[in-house]
Amino acid sequence: MKLIDLNIVEFNNQVDSASPTPGGGSVSALASSLGVSLSRMVGHLTTSKKKFLKLDTDIQKRFNEIEDEFLLIKHELIPLIDKDTEAFNLIMAGFKLPKESIEEKAYRKQKILEGTIEAIKVPFIVARLSIKALRNMEYILKYGNKNTLSDIGVSTLIIYAGLEGAILNVMINIPGLDNQEMIDKYSDSIERMLEEGKDIKDSVLKKIHNLL
């Protein structure tokens, strides 16, 4: 059974086990998907309000476009909850391969590398989707229903948690790569995303605290 088919209690119990999976990567993907869903709730509670309908049509259009983008992001994030666990399992399967002969050692090394690349690629996608969502939170805050300020704050916090959690999962696997160009590419990208994400999160939360 896939992780995404479990109910909340079952998923919680799967995490609370002696198994390394599902771990931080899957939880990060779930966190970001929940944050995006919460942002969409804000949208649902905004777009039918008279105050919103009095706004300039371009503002309304952009707000609705963002909500549509959030839906696409959510649909991309959800499968990654399982894909992160599957990627980790590939690494573990590689480590279990025999290593007696030169050929076996080479094959084992290749399979571990393949798993490592996948275990980096999946959380990297989670991070990229999370920062994409975060970039729209200032707009949601500005034009969203002011009765949902706390929800916007929680959404921002959870998406940011998913972002940094995913980045941590990229970082822990980078040493397993043997290609310096690939190492530099991922390292530079996650550094930029983390810095941008922190700035957005801090800005949105500061504004929310000042409004509450």
C-alpha positions as CSV (number, residue, x, y, z in Angstrom):
1,M,0.0,0.0,0.0
2,K,1.2,3.5,-0.9
3,L,1.9,6.0,1.9
4,I,-0.6,8.4,0.3
5,D,-3.4,5.7,0.7
6,L,-2.9,5.6,4.5
7,N,-5.1,7.5,6.8
8,I,-3.6,10.2,9.1
9,V,-3.2,7.8,12.1
10,E,-1.7,5.1,10.0
11,F,0.8,7.4,8.3
12,N,1.7,8.9,11.7
13,N,2.4,5.4,13.0
14,Q,4.5,4.5,10.0
15,V,6.7,7.5,10.7
16,D,6.8,6.6,14.4
17,S,8.6,3.3,13.8
18,A,12.0,1.7,13.8
19,S,12.1,1.8,10.0
20,P,14.0,4.7,8.4
21,T,11.1,5.1,5.9
22,P,9.0,7.1,5.7
23,G,11.4,9.7,6.9
24,G,12.1,13.4,6.7
25,G,11.9,13.5,2.9
26,S,8.4,12.1,2.7
27,V,7.2,14.2,5.7
28,S,8.6,17.3,3.9
29,A,6.7,16.5,0.8
30,L,3.5,16.0,2.9
31,A,4.1,19.2,4.8
32,S,4.4,21.3,1.6
33,S,1.3,19.7,0.1
34,L,-0.7,20.5,3.2
35,G,0.6,24.1,3.2
36,V,-0.5,24.5,-0.4
37,S,-3.9,23.0,0.3
38,L,-4.3,25.5,3.2
39,S,-3.5,28.3,0.9
40,R,-6.2,27.1,-1.5
41,M,-8.6,27.1,1.4
42,V,-7.8,30.8,1.9
43,G,-8.6,31.2,-1.8
44,H,-11.9,29.4,-1.5
45,L,-12.8,31.8,1.4
46,T,-11.7,34.8,-0.5
47,T,-12.9,34.8,-4.1
48,S,-16.6,34.9,-3.4
49,K,-16.4,37.8,-1.0
50,K,-17.8,41.2,-2.0
51,K,-14.6,42.9,-0.9
52,F,-12.6,40.7,-3.3
53,L,-15.1,41.1,-6.2
54,K,-14.7,44.9,-5.9
55,L,-10.9,44.6,-6.6
56,D,-9.5,45.4,-10.0
57,T,-10.1,42.6,-12.5
58,D,-6.4,42.1,-13.1
59,I,-5.9,41.5,-9.3
60,Q,-8.7,39.0,-9.2
61,K,-7.4,37.3,-12.3
62,R,-3.9,37.0,-10.9
63,F,-5.2,35.7,-7.5
64,N,-7.3,33.0,-9.2
65,E,-4.3,32.1,-11.4
66,I,-2.2,31.6,-8.3
67,E,-4.9,29.4,-6.8
68,D,-4.8,27.3,-9.9
69,E,-1.0,27.1,-9.8
70,F,-1.3,25.9,-6.2
71,L,-3.6,23.1,-7.3
72,L,-1.0,21.9,-9.8
73,I,1.7,22.1,-7.3
74,K,-0.3,20.1,-4.8
75,H,-0.9,17.4,-7.4
76,E,2.9,17.3,-8.1
77,L,3.8,17.1,-4.5
78,I,1.6,14.3,-3.4
79,P,3.2,11.5,-5.4
80,L,6.6,12.6,-4.1
81,I,5.6,11.5,-0.6
82,D,6.0,7.9,-1.8
83,K,8.8,8.6,-4.3
84,D,11.1,9.9,-1.6
85,T,10.7,6.6,0.3
86,E,11.1,4.6,-2.8
87,A,14.4,6.5,-3.6
88,F,15.8,5.7,-0.1
89,N,14.9,2.1,-0.6
90,L,16.9,2.0,-3.8
91,I,20.0,3.0,-1.9
92,M,19.4,0.4,0.8
93,A,18.9,-2.3,-1.9
94,G,22.2,-1.3,-3.4
95,F,24.0,-1.7,-0.1
96,K,22.6,-5.2,0.3
97,L,24.1,-6.4,-3.0
98,P,27.0,-8.8,-2.9
99,K,30.6,-7.3,-3.1
100,E,32.9,-10.3,-3.4
101,S,34.2,-10.0,-7.0
102,I,35.4,-6.8,-8.8
103,E,32.3,-7.0,-11.0
104,E,30.0,-7.3,-8.0
105,K,31.6,-4.3,-6.4
106,A,31.3,-2.2,-9.5
107,Y,27.6,-3.2,-10.0
108,R,26.9,-2.5,-6.3
109,K,28.6,0.9,-6.4
110,Q,26.6,1.8,-9.5
111,K,23.3,0.8,-8.0
112,I,24.0,2.8,-4.8
113,L,24.9,5.8,-7.0
114,E,21.7,5.5,-9.0
115,G,19.7,5.4,-5.7
116,T,21.6,8.4,-4.4
117,I,20.8,10.4,-7.5
118,E,17.2,9.6,-7.1
119,A,17.3,10.4,-3.4
120,I,18.6,13.8,-4.3
121,K,16.3,14.4,-7.3
122,V,13.0,13.8,-5.4
123,P,13.5,16.2,-2.5
124,F,15.1,18.7,-4.9
125,I,11.8,18.7,-6.8
126,V,9.9,19.1,-3.5
127,A,12.1,22.1,-2.7
128,R,11.6,23.6,-6.1
129,L,7.8,23.3,-5.9
130,S,7.8,24.7,-2.4
131,I,9.7,27.8,-3.2
132,K,7.5,28.3,-6.2
133,A,4.5,28.2,-3.9
134,L,6.1,30.5,-1.3
135,R,6.8,33.2,-4.0
136,N,3.0,33.7,-4.2
137,M,2.3,34.0,-0.5
138,E,2.9,37.8,-0.3
139,Y,0.1,38.2,-3.0
140,I,-2.2,35.9,-1.1
141,L,-1.6,37.8,2.1
142,K,-2.2,41.1,0.4
143,Y,-5.5,40.3,-1.2
144,G,-6.7,37.2,0.7
145,N,-9.6,37.2,3.2
146,K,-8.3,39.0,6.3
147,N,-10.2,36.5,8.5
148,T,-7.8,33.8,7.3
149,L,-4.6,35.6,8.4
150,S,-3.7,32.8,10.8
151,D,-4.2,30.2,8.0
152,I,-2.0,32.2,5.7
153,G,0.7,32.2,8.4
154,V,0.4,28.5,9.0
155,S,0.5,27.8,5.3
156,T,3.6,29.8,4.9
157,L,5.3,28.1,7.9
158,I,4.4,24.6,6.7
159,I,5.5,25.2,3.1
160,Y,8.8,26.7,4.4
161,A,9.2,23.6,6.6
162,G,8.7,21.4,3.6
163,L,11.2,23.5,1.7
164,E,14.0,23.4,4.3
165,G,13.2,19.8,5.1
166,A,13.6,18.8,1.5
167,I,16.8,20.8,1.2
168,L,18.3,18.9,4.2
169,N,17.5,15.7,2.4
170,V,19.3,16.9,-0.7
171,M,22.3,17.9,1.5
172,I,22.6,14.6,3.3
173,N,22.8,12.7,0.0
174,I,25.1,15.0,-1.9
175,P,28.3,13.4,-0.5
176,G,27.3,10.2,-2.2
177,L,27.7,11.8,-5.7
178,D,30.9,11.3,-7.7
179,N,30.3,14.1,-10.2
180,Q,31.6,17.5,-9.0
181,E,29.6,19.4,-11.6
182,M,26.4,17.8,-10.3
183,I,27.4,18.5,-6.7
184,D,28.0,22.2,-7.4
185,K,24.7,22.5,-9.3
186,Y,22.6,21.1,-6.5
187,S,24.6,22.9,-3.8
188,D,24.3,26.3,-5.4
189,S,20.6,25.8,-6.2
190,I,19.5,24.7,-2.7
191,E,21.5,27.6,-1.1
192,R,19.7,30.1,-3.2
193,M,16.3,28.5,-2.5
194,L,16.9,28.4,1.2
195,E,17.9,32.0,1.4
196,E,14.9,33.1,-0.7
197,G,12.6,30.9,1.3
198,K,13.7,32.3,4.6
199,D,13.3,35.9,3.4
200,I,9.7,35.2,2.1
201,K,8.7,33.3,5.3
202,D,10.1,36.0,7.6
203,S,8.5,38.8,5.6
204,V,5.0,37.2,5.5
205,L,5.1,36.2,9.1
206,K,6.2,39.7,10.2
207,K,3.3,41.3,8.3
208,I,0.8,38.8,9.8
209,H,2.0,39.4,13.3
210,N,1.7,43.2,12.8
211,L,-1.9,42.7,11.5
212,L,-3.1,40.4,14.3
